[in-house]
Amino acid sequence: MRELQVVNAAELAIAYAAAEYAVLLDGEPLPLRVGQPAADLEAYWPATRYLFITAWNPASEPRSESANQAADRLLVTQLDEARFARHPAWAEDPAGDWREHGWLLADIEDTAAERLAREFGQAAVLAWQRGEPVRLRMLMPRPPATDAAGAYTDWSSG
């Protein structure tokens, strides 16, 4: 497991909450936004819970395309071994200057999701229950005296 060290967790959470996410279903991208329901996705792909995860740029440090693709292949191997249903997905900044490829998973337990994310050095995932707004789950303790990223951001105790 990689040790995640972030200089400013609050700023990172704000950036992740503002990012644009999408999942590809039958060739059509469906948007995901932190704090908004994903009714179209849930109608198309019914599940109890959902998780967006990526293996790109561990510890939020930019890596080369080849390093990110190698990490993604390792993640896919683990997802295949665990038989998790998945669809291709991605995250990008609103200006389109940064993009990370990942996967939307269905019905993965919270402990398995957090273990995978930590194993691949991720600072956060998107996770939500069917019928509820998409939530940002930061995999680090909440910085002192901050409301960073708003009401739809959860912080892990570490």
Secondary structure, 3 states (H helix, E strand, C coil): CCCCCCCCHHHHHHHHHHCEEEEEECCEEEEECECCCCHHHHHHCCCCEEEEECCCCHHHCCCCHHHHHHHHHHHHHHHHHHCCCEEEEEEECCCCCCEEEEEEEECCCHHHHHHHHHHCCCCEEEEEECCCCEEEEECCCCCCCCCCCCCCEEECCC
